[in-house]
Amino acid sequence: MQNIISKIDKNARIAVLCGGMSSEADVSMRSGKNCFDALKRLGYKNAELIVVDENIAETLKEKQIEYAYIALHGKYGEDGCIQGLLEILKIPYTGCGVMASSICMNKEFTKRILANCPDIPLIKSVFVKKGENVKEKVKEKGLTYPLITKPVSEGSSFGMTKVNSEEELENAYNQALKYNNDVLIEEFVNGFFVTVGVLENDGVTFATEILQIMTKTEWYDFDAKYTKGLSEFILPAKISDEATKLIKDLAVKAHVTAGCSGVSRVDFMVDGETPHFLEINTSPGMTDTSDLPAQSLAIGIDYDTLVLLILNSCGLNK
C-alpha cells in the first residue's frame, strides 16, 4: 500500500481510550497499550493512554483532549455510548459513529438493516424477547434444527448454545437471557468461520485479507476461541478466488450499508463456498493476537500503519 499521510497534527493531544466497564475490559487494556505505543512510534508525543471510568468526561476536559482513539470493546465502548459522549464534548474520534456503533452492537438490528441489501446472505432466524414463548416463536418462523441461540448484544460467544432439538431449546434460551433480555435464534450453518477487516483511506473503502478459523469443537464457541490448540488459523483463507472476492465484496457492502466508518471487522460462516453473514464488529481487537492486525499485515499494512489509518478516521463518522 502507498504511504499513509497523517491527517492529525503530531502535536495534538490524543487520548487512547481503553479499559472501560464491560466484560472485555482486559482485552481493551491490551489493545489500548499497543495502539498508544504505535502512536508514540509515529511521533504523536502528546498521545496519552486513558483508562475509561464513570468520570471520563471530566478527565477528557481536564486534560484538554483534542482527539480520541477508541480502543474500547463491548458495552459502553462500542455500542454508541462513548461515541455519543465524545460528540457532546466535541472531540473527534476514530471509527464508527453513534448510529452504526449502536446498531452493529445489536445482532438483530444489524440484520434488519442489512435485509435492505438483498445481495448480503443472512441466516434464517427469529428474534425472541424475554417473556415470549420461545418454542412458539421458532415454530412460527419455521426454523430447522439444529439452531444457535445467542444474546443479541454480547461478544466472545458468551451465552451462546447449539440446540439440536426442541427439548433443548428452553434451557438454551434461558442461558442467553442471563446476558440480554433479547435473544437471537439462528439456524445452524455447518461450515467454517471466516472474518475480514474493512478499512478506509482517502475515501476508498477496502477489505483486508480473509482469516479462516477451523475448530476442533463442534462450532466456534467460547472454548474454541480462548483455549490454545482448539482452533487453527489460516491466513489467507483456503477458499477459491471467486469465494474470496465475494466475501470481501460482501464485507465492504455490509460495512457501508450499516453506516460504518473508518474500521470494522465482518464475520461470516461459510458452507462449502457459500458465505452467510454473522455480524459486524465496530471496534476490533488490536492486541498481539487479534485478527485485524494479522489480516492487515497480509495485505502489506503493518501495525503502525494500521493505527495511523484508524487515527485518520477521526471526524469521518459525522
Wavefront OBJ file of the C-alpha trace (Angstrom):
o trace
v 0.000 0.000 0.000
v 1.086 3.580 -0.643
v 2.494 5.610 2.230
v -0.245 6.855 4.533
v -0.057 10.570 5.318
v -1.098 11.653 8.795
v -4.131 13.953 8.843
v -3.753 14.753 12.545
v -1.157 17.228 13.775
v 1.724 15.472 15.541
v 1.403 17.921 18.452
v -2.307 17.192 19.009
v -3.461 15.921 22.406
v -4.753 12.428 21.640
v -6.422 10.175 24.207
v -6.246 6.432 23.610
v -9.377 5.253 25.418
v -9.166 1.745 26.852
v -10.360 -0.459 29.703
v -13.903 0.609 30.351
v -16.749 -1.102 32.165
v -17.502 -4.143 30.024
v -16.641 -7.837 30.280
v -13.952 -7.174 27.655
v -12.060 -4.549 29.671
v -8.899 -6.633 29.985
v -8.687 -7.179 26.238
v -9.294 -3.463 25.720
v -6.369 -2.615 28.001
v -4.071 -4.696 25.797
v -5.482 -3.145 22.625
v -5.087 0.352 24.047
v -1.490 -0.152 25.186
v -0.492 -1.416 21.737
v -2.223 1.481 19.952
v -0.672 4.002 22.358
v 2.808 2.564 21.761
v 2.234 2.772 17.994
v 1.179 6.424 18.209
v 4.339 7.221 20.161
v 6.444 5.488 17.499
v 4.595 7.508 14.862
v 5.653 10.733 16.568
v 2.491 11.722 18.444
v 4.344 12.971 21.516
v 1.198 14.201 23.279
v -0.700 10.921 22.988
v -1.928 9.653 26.354
v -3.340 6.315 27.491
v -6.549 6.898 29.451
v -8.471 4.174 31.277
v -12.189 4.855 30.944
v -14.368 5.041 34.060
v -17.533 6.911 35.063
v -15.530 10.150 35.310
v -14.230 10.024 31.743
v -15.968 13.267 30.663
v -14.256 15.263 33.404
v -10.917 13.596 32.660
v -11.077 14.468 28.962
v -11.946 18.086 29.722
v -9.249 18.451 32.370
v -6.597 17.079 30.022
v -7.874 19.248 27.141
v -8.032 16.258 24.810
v -8.406 17.170 21.134
v -8.875 13.695 19.569
v -9.961 10.307 20.909
v -8.598 6.997 19.663
v -11.175 4.388 20.710
v -9.649 1.072 21.784
v -12.675 0.020 23.827
v -14.592 -3.234 23.367
v -18.076 -4.236 24.479
v -20.705 -2.331 26.445
v -20.254 1.451 26.721
v -17.256 1.277 24.363
v -18.545 0.113 21.004
v -22.302 0.468 21.432
v -22.571 4.200 20.779
v -22.280 5.345 24.416
v -18.713 6.674 24.420
v -19.254 7.922 20.873
v -22.255 9.986 21.998
v -20.316 11.419 24.911
v -17.472 12.440 22.612
v -19.980 14.103 20.274
v -21.295 16.174 23.189
v -17.750 17.134 24.169
v -16.998 17.988 20.520
v -13.986 15.661 20.464
v -13.428 13.949 17.085
v -12.962 10.198 17.493
v -11.905 7.177 15.482
v -14.061 4.510 13.894
v -17.807 4.234 13.626
v -20.254 6.891 14.758
v -23.092 6.695 17.273
v -25.682 5.170 14.970
v -23.517 2.486 13.359
v -21.947 1.566 16.698
v -25.293 1.089 18.431
v -26.861 -0.797 15.507
v -23.963 -3.181 14.992
v -23.745 -3.988 18.705
v -27.225 -5.493 18.321
v -27.123 -8.541 16.048
v -30.860 -8.451 15.346
v -30.983 -4.817 14.297
v -27.855 -5.253 12.201
v -29.687 -7.966 10.266
v -32.759 -5.761 9.885
v -30.621 -3.026 8.319
v -28.757 -5.443 6.040
v -32.023 -7.079 4.953
v -32.476 -3.987 2.776
v -29.463 -5.156 0.757
v -30.595 -8.418 -0.920
v -27.039 -9.317 -2.006
v -25.973 -9.938 1.608
v -26.874 -13.542 2.584
v -28.491 -13.635 6.037
v -29.065 -16.759 8.113
v -32.741 -17.561 8.740
v -33.548 -16.503 12.290
v -36.115 -15.347 14.833
v -35.918 -12.587 17.441
v -37.330 -13.518 20.871
v -37.850 -11.061 23.721
v -37.793 -12.007 27.388
v -41.143 -13.472 28.432
v -42.157 -14.629 24.957
v -42.834 -18.298 24.169
v -39.591 -19.312 22.505
v -40.883 -22.635 21.165
v -43.872 -20.987 19.522
v -41.729 -18.245 18.001
v -39.366 -20.835 16.490
v -42.289 -22.829 15.089
v -43.935 -19.713 13.631
v -40.739 -18.846 11.807
v -40.315 -22.418 10.544
v -36.708 -22.746 11.667
v -34.965 -26.076 11.130
v -32.846 -27.707 13.847
v -30.046 -27.545 14.842
v -30.154 -23.919 15.956
v -27.826 -21.434 17.635
v -29.203 -19.252 20.440
v -27.300 -16.084 21.259
v -27.790 -12.856 23.250
v -28.322 -10.037 20.765
v -25.671 -7.745 22.244
v -22.813 -9.853 23.559
v -19.383 -10.832 22.284
v -16.907 -13.695 22.691
v -19.705 -16.279 22.322
v -20.949 -15.559 25.851
v -24.414 -17.082 26.337
v -24.376 -18.937 23.012
v -25.629 -22.526 22.757
v -26.089 -25.034 19.962
v -29.587 -26.525 20.138
v -30.123 -29.900 18.488
v -33.806 -30.426 19.344
v -36.871 -28.669 20.725
v -36.265 -30.316 24.112
v -33.018 -28.353 24.462
v -34.428 -25.010 23.340
v -35.857 -23.657 26.609
v -32.633 -24.155 28.568
v -30.528 -22.572 25.825
v -32.907 -19.612 25.632
v -32.680 -19.086 29.405
v -28.888 -19.234 29.231
v -28.864 -16.410 26.664
v -31.263 -14.372 28.828
v -28.605 -14.235 31.548
v -26.741 -11.787 29.326
v -29.503 -9.872 27.476
v -33.278 -9.576 27.619
v -33.407 -10.188 23.866
v -32.286 -13.377 22.144
v -31.483 -14.112 18.513
v -32.035 -17.682 17.344
v -30.467 -18.695 14.022
v -30.356 -21.887 12.017
v -27.005 -23.622 12.469
v -24.666 -23.345 9.485
v -22.467 -26.429 9.228
v -19.301 -24.849 7.903
v -16.283 -22.840 8.969
v -15.806 -19.336 10.337
v -14.116 -16.522 8.416
v -13.527 -12.904 9.301
v -12.347 -9.953 7.221
v -11.372 -6.419 8.170
v -12.713 -3.330 6.413
v -10.658 -0.117 6.337
v -10.853 3.298 4.693
v -8.189 5.516 3.166
v -8.813 8.830 1.405
v -12.441 7.977 0.751
v -11.750 4.457 -0.526
v -13.249 1.564 1.449
v -11.458 -1.766 1.083
v -11.212 -5.229 2.635
v -8.179 -6.841 4.245
v -7.178 -10.460 3.710
v -9.650 -13.105 4.910
v -8.831 -15.125 8.031
v -10.282 -18.648 8.185
v -10.707 -20.424 11.520
v -11.061 -24.202 11.710
v -12.087 -25.540 15.114
v -11.736 -28.878 16.871
v -15.007 -28.181 18.672
v -18.446 -28.641 17.117
v -18.704 -24.920 16.421
v -16.716 -21.727 17.082
v -17.697 -21.444 20.751
v -16.024 -19.767 23.732
v -13.686 -22.715 24.317
v -12.594 -22.727 20.677
v -11.865 -19.001 20.826
v -9.870 -18.954 24.031
v -8.374 -22.424 24.565
v -4.971 -22.916 22.989
v -4.906 -25.679 20.398
v -8.653 -25.870 19.758
v -8.593 -23.625 16.688
v -6.424 -23.443 13.583
v -5.948 -20.036 11.982
v -5.489 -19.959 8.212
v -4.418 -16.697 6.568
v -5.243 -16.245 3.780
v -8.317 -18.461 3.866
v -8.216 -21.668 1.813
v -11.104 -20.807 -0.449
v -11.422 -20.188 -4.166
v -10.585 -16.858 -5.775
v -14.277 -16.438 -6.560
v -15.333 -17.004 -2.932
v -12.543 -14.712 -1.715
v -13.711 -11.868 -3.935
v -17.354 -12.434 -2.956
v -16.657 -12.377 0.791
v -14.509 -9.241 0.526
v -17.179 -7.508 -1.551
v -19.895 -8.537 0.918
v -17.834 -7.289 3.871
v -17.402 -3.858 2.303
v -21.079 -3.760 1.340
v -22.151 -4.675 4.902
v -19.810 -2.013 6.339
v -21.235 0.684 4.070
v -24.890 -0.417 4.390
v -24.708 -0.365 8.195
v -23.268 3.156 8.104
v -19.849 2.160 9.439
v -16.792 4.357 9.009
v -13.051 4.064 9.482
v -12.764 0.453 10.552
v -14.814 -2.680 11.163
v -14.445 -6.446 11.079
v -17.127 -8.537 9.405
v -17.711 -12.213 10.264
v -19.231 -14.963 8.127
v -19.942 -18.689 8.312
v -19.022 -20.467 5.086
v -20.811 -23.627 3.964
v -18.760 -25.073 1.132
v -18.107 -21.904 -0.867
v -21.264 -20.072 0.241
v -20.835 -17.293 2.863
v -23.535 -16.447 5.414
v -23.306 -13.130 7.265
v -22.913 -13.292 11.072
v -22.092 -9.859 12.479
v -20.113 -6.608 12.248
v -17.587 -5.657 14.938
v -17.122 -1.876 15.014
v -14.147 -1.821 17.400
v -11.972 -4.838 16.517
v -9.273 -6.035 18.883
v -5.767 -4.630 18.441
v -3.827 -6.994 20.719
v -0.788 -9.033 19.702
v -3.064 -11.960 18.780
v -6.050 -10.047 17.368
v -7.464 -10.764 13.909
v -7.394 -7.294 12.351
v -3.647 -6.608 12.653
v -2.852 -10.017 11.147
v -5.384 -9.559 8.336
v -3.987 -6.106 7.546
v -0.374 -7.273 7.588
v -1.301 -9.899 4.999
v -2.028 -7.077 2.524
v 1.069 -5.073 3.441
v -0.273 -2.840 6.223
v 1.926 -3.152 9.308
v 0.658 -2.404 12.817
v 1.755 1.236 12.993
v 0.307 1.989 9.557
v -2.961 0.354 10.609
v -3.102 2.563 13.699
v -2.429 5.629 11.535
v -5.207 4.654 9.124
v -7.633 4.329 12.013
v -6.443 7.610 13.552
v -7.106 9.347 10.239
v -10.760 8.316 10.523
v -11.278 10.915 13.289
v -14.224 13.068 12.312
v -15.345 10.895 9.378
v -18.164 9.409 11.486
v -20.347 12.533 11.499
l 1 2 3 4 5 6 7 8 9 10 11 12 13 14 15 16 17 18 19 20 21 22 23 24 25 26 27 28 29 30 31 32 33 34 35 36 37 38 39 40 41 42 43 44 45 46 47 48 49 50 51 52 53 54 55 56 57 58 59 60 61 62 63 64 65 66 67 68 69 70 71 72 73 74 75 76 77 78 79 80 81 82 83 84 85 86 87 88 89 90 91 92 93 94 95 96 97 98 99 100 101 102 103 104 105 106 107 108 109 110 111 112 113 114 115 116 117 118 119 120 121 122 123 124 125 126 127 128 129 130 131 132 133 134 135 136 137 138 139 140 141 142 143 144 145 146 147 148 149 150 151 152 153 154 155 156 157 158 159 160 161 162 163 164 165 166 167 168 169 170 171 172 173 174 175 176 177 178 179 180 181 182 183 184 185 186 187 188 189 190 191 192 193 194 195 196 197 198 199 200 201 202 203 204 205 206 207 208 209 210 211 212 213 214 215 216 217 218 219 220 221 222 223 224 225 226 227 228 229 230 231 232 233 234 235 236 237 238 239 240 241 242 243 244 245 246 247 248 249 250 251 252 253 254 255 256 257 258 259 260 261 262 263 264 265 266 267 268 269 270 271 272 273 274 275 276 277 278 279 280 281 282 283 284 285 286 287 288 289 290 291 292 293 294 295 296 297 298 299 300 301 302 303 304 305 306 307 308 309 310 311 312 313 314 315 316 317 318
